Every structure is written in structure tokens, then in C-alpha cells.
Amino acid sequence: MPNPVLKPPALKPKVLRPQPSVYPLRLYGDPVLRRKANAVSDFAAPVNVPGYAAASLKQVARSLLETMFEARGVGIAAPQVGLSQRLFVAVEYEDDEEENEGQDRPLRSKVLRDFVFVNPVMTVLNKKKDADLTEGCLSIPNIYEEGVKRNRAVRIDYFDLDGKSQSVEAEDYLARVFQHEMDHLSGVLFLDHLPASVTDEYRRELSALQRQAKANLKELEG
């Protein structure tokens, strides 16, 4: 019970970092990657990415794209930077991203189309499965595997950053990208689509990522 005479010490307000152009990635083992993301209800409301000052939805989307380019990816979902909302960005390059990995040329110079999906809903257009392409994840770096079965064609119905309803169809590689990012909004990772034996093969690497994820969270909360 507190002493009624003595006043408790004032708590220092937590200092939030300014909105970055590039977010640090949340890694395998971070709980946010396993949460089902919430729908965006107010497109004009400030968005609070954990650890950072509030920003507009457009600012967050812009930083998501920059984070994706910095990591040489083809898509990134909001939970991968700690924001548990139904938002992801993706791009279509001139070539498959597999050919771009490791090159020094800025990826944005090869962009054909970029996409920002708010509250996306996916419809399968072609249920034929494709498992031949290699898949990876920015939150699980340096681990790539074939065998993830994805539908050959999908449609994404979504809202743009102005709150207008939009729709886009995709096949093959781009359809795979969209499905991968939709999974993130449901707390699903690409390794979940593979046999447990595959995850076991990467036990050491995944354990290291879990330790790093824990350390990153401690730093963010500090």
C-alpha cells in the first residue's frame, strides 16, 4: 500500500522514434508475425507503428515500400514491421525477383507496377497448384525452399490509400507474391506450408533468429 504522504515518482514519458524511411524488420519468433491482423477502419487516422511516432497511412505505406526495396524484396506486409493491420505492399519487376537478388542495381529502377493493398480480400481464380518456384521471406532471411503450393491465379479486392475500392488479378509469380503477403495478415509463414522436416533442417538458424527477435523487441521496448 502506498504511503499517503509521499507522492510516487513521476514516470518518464516514453520517447518515440520519429517515423523512419526504412523500418527494421521483425524476425521469425516475434509474436506479431503470428497474430491475425486487424482491418484498417479509418483511412485518415494516425497510424501507430510500435516504437515510432504516429504517421499517416500514406507515410507508413511509403516506408513499407522503402523497407521492401532496402531488403531487396518483392512484397512486405505491415506485421513484418510490427504493425498488426491488414496492409501490404508489393511490386512487379521487369524480371522475376530471383534474377534480381544480390545485384547492385536499385530494384526500384526495374519496377513495372507497385501495389498498396489495404484490407485485401483474395479470391482464387485458378486452383491448380504450383510448387516449383523457390520461396523465401524477409522475416526469415537466408532461408529459401521449393515446395510451397500456391494457386496459379488470384484476384485481390482491396482499398487504395484514398479508401477507394480496387481490384487486381495476378498469375504465376505475382500471384505467389500476393498469396505470401496475404498469409502474413493471417499470422501464417511460408514454412508453415512445408513438412516439419524442412523446419527441422533449419533448427539452428531459426533458433538464432528467435534470439535476435527477442533482443530486437527488448531494444524497441527500452
Long-range contacts (C-beta under 8 A, 24 or more apart in sequence): 16-51, 16-52, 16-53, 17-51, 17-52, 17-53, 18-52, 18-53, 19-49, 19-52, 19-53, 19-55, 19-59, 19-60, 19-63, 20-52, 20-63, 21-63, 21-66, 22-63, 22-66, 22-67, 22-70, 23-49, 23-63, 23-64, 23-67, 23-81, 23-82, 24-81, 24-216, 25-67, 25-71, 25-80, 25-81, 25-138, 25-139, 26-79, 26-80, 26-81, 26-82, 26-139, 26-213, 26-216, 27-139, 27-140, 27-141, 27-209, 27-210, 27-212, 27-213, 27-216, 28-139, 28-140, 28-189, 28-206, 28-209, 28-210, 28-213, 29-206, 29-209, 29-210, 29-211, 29-212, 29-213, 29-214, 30-82, 30-139, 30-213, 30-216, 30-217, 32-79, 32-82, 32-84, 33-79, 33-80, 33-139, 33-184, 33-187, 33-189, 34-187, 35-79, 35-84, 35-187, 36-84, 36-185, 36-186, 36-187, 37-77, 37-78, 37-79, 37-84, 37-85, 37-86, 37-87, 37-184, 37-185, 37-186, 37-187, 38-84, 38-85, 38-86, 39-85, 39-86, 39-119, 40-85, 40-86, 40-87, 40-118, 40-119, 40-159, 43-118, 43-159, 43-161, 43-162, 43-163, 47-83, 47-85, 48-83, 49-81, 49-82, 49-83, 50-82, 50-83, 50-220, 51-82, 51-220, 51-221, 57-87, 57-118, 57-161, 58-161, 60-87, 61-87, 61-89, 61-116, 61-161, 64-88, 64-89, 65-89, 65-91, 65-114, 65-116, 68-138, 69-106, 69-107, 69-108, 71-138, 72-97, 72-100, 72-101, 72-102, 72-107, 73-97, 73-138, 74-177, 75-177, 75-178, 75-180, 75-181, 76-138, 76-181, 77-181, 77-184, 77-185, 78-185, 79-184, 79-185, 79-187, 80-138, 80-139, 80-184, 82-220, 86-118, 86-119, 86-120, 86-185, 87-116, 87-117, 87-118, 87-119, 88-117, 88-120, 88-181, 88-182, 88-184, 88-185, 89-114, 89-115, 89-116, 89-117, 90-114, 90-115, 90-117, 90-174, 90-177, 90-178, 90-181, 91-115, 92-174, 96-173, 97-173, 98-133, 98-134, 115-168, 116-160, 116-161, 117-156, 117-158, 117-181, 118-158, 118-159, 118-160, 118-161, 118-163, 119-158, 119-159, 120-156, 120-157, 120-158, 120-182, 120-185, 121-156, 121-157, 121-158, 122-154, 122-155, 122-156, 122-157, 122-178, 122-179, 122-182, 123-154, 123-155, 123-156, 123-157, 124-151, 124-153, 124-154, 125-151, 125-153, 125-154, 125-155, 125-169, 126-151, 126-152, 126-153, 126-154, 126-171, 127-151, 127-152, 128-152, 130-172, 130-176, 133-173, 133-176, 135-176, 135-180, 135-190, 136-190, 137-180, 137-189, 137-190, 137-191, 139-189, 140-189, 140-190, 140-191, 140-206, 140-209, 141-209, 142-205, 143-191, 143-202, 143-205, 143-206, 145-190, 145-191, 145-194, 145-198, 147-193, 147-194, 147-198, 148-176, 148-190, 148-193, 148-194, 149-193, 150-175, 150-176, 150-179, 150-180, 151-175, 151-179, 154-178, 154-179, 156-182
